[in-house]
Every structure is written in C-alpha cells, then in structure tokens.
C-alpha cells in the first residue's frame, strides 16, 4: 500500500490580486486569522454604491459609477458614455445594472420607458 506524503507547507502569494474573495484569504502561519471588521476589512475589487439618483431619458446627466435599469418590457437604449462615444444595448424585462458612467440615455422607441437610476 502506498504511503501518504506529508502535507507541504503553504506557499506565500507572490503576486496578490487587488481583491481577495473570502474563500481565498491566505495566512502565512496557522492562527493568524482575524475577524473582518471596520478596523481590518477584507479587500474587495469594487466598493458598494452609496447613493442613487433618478435619470431621465433624453437629458444631460451628471455621470454616476453605474446605471440601474428596471424594464417592464423588451426594448433598446442608447447610452452616451461620459468619456465620449455611445453604445446601443438591448434591454430585457427585469433589473439590469451596468458599470458605465453615463452622460445621456435615449430609447429606441417612444413607448419604451424603463425606470433609470444612476448609482454613485
């Protein structure tokens, strides 16, 4: 019967990512784990949104960090991005959150009017 190999020691992270998921937190030595709190938060890739502002179709907008769309029907929106350029997007019923800084929004059809919210 083959003999089991002894466990190898953990290897240090050579190039850590700018974020760490809770299931991937690594410690150099056993017993170094501490509880996540305001004093010792786990790093994440994106901070939470702090505020929400309604957005209107066909108006100039002060860009937020993201755009939330709640649609009752299928439609199409054209988003004018804060840095220039535009993108045409199909929208399905339900909630869609897009990580775009949007300076303007127009609908592809006059009867398509989803609820739009800028997230900061």
One Martini backbone bead per residue (centre of mass of N, CA, C, O) as a GRO file, in nm:
protein
  120
    1UNK     BB    1   0.096   0.037   0.024
    2UNK     BB    2   0.086   0.357  -0.008
    3UNK     BB    3   0.241   0.635   0.110
    4UNK     BB    4   0.177   0.920   0.258
    5UNK     BB    5   0.226   1.240   0.221
    6UNK     BB    6   0.329   1.507   0.348
    7UNK     BB    7   0.245   1.809   0.408
    8UNK     BB    8   0.273   2.101   0.259
    9UNK     BB    9   0.364   2.403   0.277
   10UNK     BB   10   0.270   2.703   0.242
   11UNK     BB   11   0.257   2.939  -0.011
   12UNK     BB   12   0.335   3.233  -0.102
   13UNK     BB   13   0.222   3.518  -0.231
   14UNK     BB   14   0.354   3.682  -0.509
   15UNK     BB   15   0.076   3.802  -0.675
   16UNK     BB   16  -0.152   3.987  -0.572
   17UNK     BB   17  -0.454   4.085  -0.582
   18UNK     BB   18  -0.673   4.365  -0.533
   19UNK     BB   19  -0.839   4.110  -0.439
   20UNK     BB   20  -1.042   3.913  -0.197
   21UNK     BB   21  -1.190   3.637  -0.131
   22UNK     BB   22  -1.306   3.470   0.139
   23UNK     BB   23  -1.206   3.180   0.015
   24UNK     BB   24  -0.890   3.322  -0.040
   25UNK     BB   25  -0.771   3.350   0.230
   26UNK     BB   26  -0.437   3.405   0.341
   27UNK     BB   27  -0.185   3.259   0.559
   28UNK     BB   28   0.126   3.212   0.681
   29UNK     BB   29   0.006   3.123   0.964
   30UNK     BB   30  -0.123   2.963   1.198
   31UNK     BB   31  -0.353   3.181   1.373
   32UNK     BB   32  -0.382   3.468   1.189
   33UNK     BB   33  -0.669   3.499   1.203
   34UNK     BB   34  -0.921   3.751   1.149
   35UNK     BB   35  -1.174   3.956   1.188
   36UNK     BB   36  -1.383   4.121   1.004
   37UNK     BB   37  -1.366   4.485   0.989
   38UNK     BB   38  -1.318   4.816   1.001
   39UNK     BB   39  -1.013   4.767   1.089
   40UNK     BB   40  -1.023   4.468   0.909
   41UNK     BB   41  -1.074   4.455   0.603
   42UNK     BB   42  -1.161   4.317   0.319
   43UNK     BB   43  -1.059   4.313   0.015
   44UNK     BB   44  -1.199   4.469  -0.276
   45UNK     BB   45  -1.284   4.550  -0.610
   46UNK     BB   46  -1.563   4.690  -0.507
   47UNK     BB   47  -1.751   4.929  -0.401
   48UNK     BB   48  -2.015   5.045  -0.278
   49UNK     BB   49  -2.300   5.199  -0.305
   50UNK     BB   50  -2.427   5.528  -0.178
   51UNK     BB   51  -2.610   5.627  -0.424
   52UNK     BB   52  -2.925   5.756  -0.575
   53UNK     BB   53  -3.042   5.862  -0.909
   54UNK     BB   54  -3.245   5.983  -1.118
   55UNK     BB   55  -3.317   5.918  -1.466
   56UNK     BB   56  -3.354   6.069  -1.784
   57UNK     BB   57  -3.458   6.083  -2.081
   58UNK     BB   58  -3.317   6.303  -2.287
   59UNK     BB   59  -3.068   6.394  -2.091
   60UNK     BB   60  -2.846   6.551  -1.900
   61UNK     BB   61  -2.586   6.386  -1.714
   62UNK     BB   62  -2.448   6.304  -1.412
   63UNK     BB   63  -2.228   6.086  -1.367
   64UNK     BB   64  -2.189   5.770  -1.255
   65UNK     BB   65  -2.085   5.441  -1.184
   66UNK     BB   66  -2.387   5.353  -1.257
   67UNK     BB   67  -2.665   5.164  -1.412
   68UNK     BB   68  -3.010   5.132  -1.350
   69UNK     BB   69  -3.252   4.895  -1.488
   70UNK     BB   70  -3.617   4.898  -1.515
   71UNK     BB   71  -3.806   4.665  -1.696
   72UNK     BB   72  -4.124   4.559  -1.853
   73UNK     BB   73  -3.980   4.551  -2.137
   74UNK     BB   74  -3.866   4.528  -2.438
   75UNK     BB   75  -3.560   4.699  -2.559
   76UNK     BB   76  -3.380   5.010  -2.643
   77UNK     BB   77  -3.060   5.162  -2.573
   78UNK     BB   78  -2.876   5.473  -2.564
   79UNK     BB   79  -2.544   5.531  -2.453
   80UNK     BB   80  -2.377   5.805  -2.323
   81UNK     BB   81  -2.058   5.846  -2.255
   82UNK     BB   82  -1.849   6.038  -2.063
   83UNK     BB   83  -1.582   5.988  -2.264
   84UNK     BB   84  -1.735   5.900  -2.504
   85UNK     BB   85  -1.960   5.782  -2.688
   86UNK     BB   86  -2.162   5.490  -2.785
   87UNK     BB   87  -2.430   5.253  -2.686
   88UNK     BB   88  -2.614   4.975  -2.791
   89UNK     BB   89  -2.892   4.828  -2.598
   90UNK     BB   90  -3.044   4.560  -2.495
   91UNK     BB   91  -3.358   4.514  -2.312
   92UNK     BB   92  -3.482   4.342  -2.045
   93UNK     BB   93  -3.678   4.230  -1.827
   94UNK     BB   94  -3.588   4.393  -1.539
   95UNK     BB   95  -3.276   4.392  -1.387
   96UNK     BB   96  -3.006   4.627  -1.468
   97UNK     BB   97  -2.646   4.650  -1.418
   98UNK     BB   98  -2.421   4.909  -1.524
   99UNK     BB   99  -2.064   4.994  -1.544
  100UNK     BB  100  -2.149   5.307  -1.631
  101UNK     BB  101  -2.067   5.631  -1.739
  102UNK     BB  102  -2.349   5.835  -1.785
  103UNK     BB  103  -2.464   6.126  -1.992
  104UNK     BB  104  -2.686   5.959  -2.170
  105UNK     BB  105  -3.036   5.871  -2.268
  106UNK     BB  106  -3.194   5.663  -2.518
  107UNK     BB  107  -3.466   5.548  -2.695
  108UNK     BB  108  -3.580   5.337  -2.959
  109UNK     BB  109  -3.874   5.395  -2.837
  110UNK     BB  110  -4.143   5.583  -2.724
  111UNK     BB  111  -4.271   5.327  -2.539
  112UNK     BB  112  -3.984   5.313  -2.397
  113UNK     BB  113  -3.982   5.336  -2.018
  114UNK     BB  114  -3.763   5.296  -1.804
  115UNK     BB  115  -3.619   5.272  -1.505
  116UNK     BB  116  -3.374   5.515  -1.397
  117UNK     BB  117  -3.046   5.474  -1.223
  118UNK     BB  118  -2.798   5.636  -1.056
  119UNK     BB  119  -2.485   5.521  -0.929
  120UNK     BB  120  -2.245   5.616  -0.649
   0.00000   0.00000   0.00000
